[in-house]
Amino acid sequence: MTSAPLAGCILAGGLARRMGGGDKTLLPLSGAPMLARVISRLQPQVGAVVLNANGDAGRFSRFGLPVVADPIEGFAGPLAGVLAGLRWARAHHGEAEGVISVAGDTPFYPADLAARLMEARGPDAGRIVLAKSDGHMHPVFGYWPVSVADSLERFLREGTTRKVLAFVNLHPNTAADFTPEAGAPDPFFNINTPEDLEAAEARARIEA
């Protein structure tokens, strides 16, 4: 865990259309729900973890985490999940400077994600930091200052777009580079299709 007080938010609100609908985070990977692997990677990196998901929270009860729904009506995308995490952190962990967001369908993300995001942030607790690798941004993986919560809610309720980078560019921000070494697998490989899940099973066996 980093020295800065942080909360973690797992974004599990995707519609999973290419997986046939439902909660792809609950699909089995190496004999356990994919979400279990995501949780186990995040918990050592932050002080507390919340799960962002809509609908019946009871389907996640086995994981023992608080579950918060999007505070914006309709499917408002990942920024609504980030806002849910920020509101939860402010209410329940007032000491937290920010929230580390991760995607629930990306089981191999870096085990040092929070530390490297904070290193890129530097001393400015109000700076948003997003992950990138191989020149591509991964806007679902980032550090979000608690101080931007009100601005984010206004953006989602009043703005004409809900694109992550459109909001990020309204605030001080930077990126943390997670480009892997040549030949190393993509740390932000996410599961969208049954074929992706098969590839993840193979990778999990190698990394076991």
C-alpha positions in Angstrom: 0.0 0.0 0.0 1.2 3.5 -0.7 2.0 6.0 2.1 -0.8 8.3 0.9 -4.4 7.5 2.2 -6.3 6.0 -0.7 -9.5 4.2 -1.4 -10.0 1.8 -4.2 -13.1 1.5 -6.5 -13.7 -1.5 -8.8 -15.9 -0.5 -11.7 -18.2 -3.4 -12.5 -21.1 -1.6 -14.2 -20.4 -2.6 -17.8 -23.2 -4.1 -19.9 -21.2 -7.1 -21.1 -23.0 -7.3 -24.4 -20.3 -9.3 -26.1 -20.4 -11.9 -23.3 -24.1 -12.4 -23.7 -25.1 -9.9 -20.9 -25.0 -10.3 -17.2 -22.0 -9.8 -14.9 -18.8 -10.9 -16.6 -16.9 -10.1 -13.4 -18.6 -13.2 -11.9 -17.5 -15.5 -14.7 -15.0 -18.2 -13.4 -11.3 -17.6 -14.0 -8.9 -20.2 -12.6 -11.7 -21.7 -10.5 -12.9 -18.5 -8.9 -14.9 -15.5 -10.1 -12.8 -13.1 -12.1 -13.8 -10.4 -9.6 -12.0 -12.3 -6.8 -8.7 -11.8 -8.7 -9.4 -8.1 -9.3 -10.1 -7.6 -5.6 -7.0 -9.5 -4.4 -4.8 -7.3 -6.5 -6.4 -4.0 -5.3 -6.7 -4.6 -1.6 -3.0 -4.6 -0.7 -2.6 -1.3 -2.6 -5.3 0.8 -0.9 -6.8 1.3 2.5 -10.4 0.3 1.6 -12.2 -1.0 -1.4 -15.7 -0.4 -2.7 -17.5 -2.1 -5.7 -19.4 0.0 -8.1 -22.3 -1.9 -9.6 -25.9 -1.3 -10.5 -28.9 -3.5 -9.7 -29.2 -6.0 -6.9 -26.2 -5.6 -4.7 -26.8 -9.0 -3.1 -25.3 -10.9 -6.1 -21.9 -9.6 -4.8 -22.4 -10.4 -1.1 -19.9 -13.3 -1.1 -17.0 -10.8 -1.6 -17.8 -8.8 1.6 -17.4 -5.4 0.0 -19.6 -2.4 0.1 -21.5 -1.9 -3.2 -22.5 1.5 -4.5 -24.6 2.2 -7.6 -24.1 5.0 -10.1 -25.4 8.3 -8.6 -26.3 9.4 -12.2 -29.4 7.8 -13.7 -29.0 5.9 -16.9 -25.9 4.2 -18.1 -23.5 7.1 -17.8 -20.3 5.1 -18.3 -17.2 4.7 -16.2 -17.2 8.3 -14.9 -20.4 7.6 -13.1 -18.7 4.7 -11.3 -15.7 7.0 -10.5 -18.1 9.5 -9.0 -19.8 6.7 -6.9 -16.4 5.8 -5.6 -15.5 9.4 -4.8 -18.7 10.0 -2.9 -18.3 6.8 -1.0 -14.7 7.6 0.0 -15.7 11.1 1.1 -18.5 9.7 3.3 -16.7 6.7 4.8 -13.0 7.4 4.5 -12.6 11.2 5.0 -8.9 10.8 5.3 -8.5 9.6 1.7 -6.9 11.9 -0.7 -8.2 10.1 -3.7 -9.6 6.9 -5.2 -7.8 4.4 -7.4 -10.1 3.1 -10.0 -9.8 -0.3 -11.7 -11.9 -2.3 -14.1 -13.6 -5.4 -13.0 -12.9 -7.2 -16.3 -9.1 -6.7 -16.3 -7.7 -9.3 -14.0 -4.0 -8.9 -14.7 -3.5 -5.2 -14.0 -0.3 -4.2 -12.3 0.1 -5.1 -8.6 2.0 -1.8 -8.2 -0.7 0.3 -10.0 -1.4 2.6 -7.0 2.3 3.2 -6.2 3.2 4.1 -9.8 0.1 6.3 -10.2 1.1 8.2 -7.0 4.7 8.5 -8.1 3.4 10.2 -11.3 1.1 12.4 -9.3 3.8 13.8 -7.2 3.0 16.1 -4.3 -0.1 17.6 -5.9 -3.0 15.7 -4.3 -5.4 17.4 -6.7 -3.8 16.0 -9.9 -5.7 13.3 -11.8 -3.4 10.5 -13.1 -4.4 8.0 -15.7 -2.5 4.8 -16.8 -1.1 4.4 -20.2 0.9 1.7 -22.0 2.3 1.4 -25.5 1.0 4.9 -26.3 -2.6 4.0 -25.4 -4.5 5.6 -22.5 -6.4 3.3 -20.1 -8.8 5.9 -18.6 -10.6 3.4 -16.3 -7.3 2.9 -14.4 -6.4 6.0 -12.5 -6.0 8.2 -9.5 -9.0 10.5 -8.9 -8.7 13.3 -6.2 -11.7 13.4 -3.9 -11.6 17.1 -4.5 -12.9 16.7 -8.1 -16.2 15.0 -7.0 -18.4 18.0 -7.2 -16.9 19.1 -10.6 -17.4 15.5 -11.9 -21.1 15.5 -10.9 -21.7 18.8 -12.6 -19.9 17.5 -15.7 -22.1 14.4 -15.9 -25.4 16.2 -15.2 -24.9 19.3 -17.3 -22.3 18.4 -19.9 -22.8 17.3 -23.5 -20.4 14.4 -23.3 -19.5 11.8 -20.8 -16.1 10.9 -22.2 -13.4 10.4 -19.6 -10.7 12.4 -21.2 -13.0 15.3 -21.8 -13.4 15.6 -18.1 -9.8 14.9 -17.2 -8.6 17.7 -19.5 -10.6 20.2 -17.4 -8.2 19.5 -14.5 -4.5 19.2 -13.8 -3.6 15.8 -15.0 -0.8 13.5 -16.0 -0.2 9.9 -17.1 1.8 7.0 -15.6 3.4 4.8 -18.2 3.0 1.1 -17.7 4.4 0.0 -21.1 5.6 -3.6 -20.6 9.0 -4.9 -21.6 9.3 -6.3 -25.1 7.5 -9.6 -25.3 5.7 -9.2 -22.0 1.9 -9.5 -21.9 -0.4 -6.5 -21.8 -1.1 -5.7 -18.1 -4.4 -4.1 -19.1 -5.8 -7.0 -21.1 -9.5 -7.0 -20.5 -12.1 -9.6 -21.1 -14.8 -8.7 -23.6 -15.5 -12.0 -25.4 -15.5 -15.7 -24.7 -12.3 -15.9 -26.7 -10.7 -13.4 -24.3 -11.8 -15.5 -21.4 -10.1 -18.5 -22.9 -6.9 -16.5 -23.4 -7.1 -15.3 -19.8 -7.4 -18.9 -18.5 -4.2 -19.8 -20.4 -2.4 -16.7 -19.0 -3.6 -17.5 -15.5 -2.2 -21.0 -15.7 1.2 -19.6 -16.8 1.3 -17.0 -14.0 0.0 -19.4 -11.3 
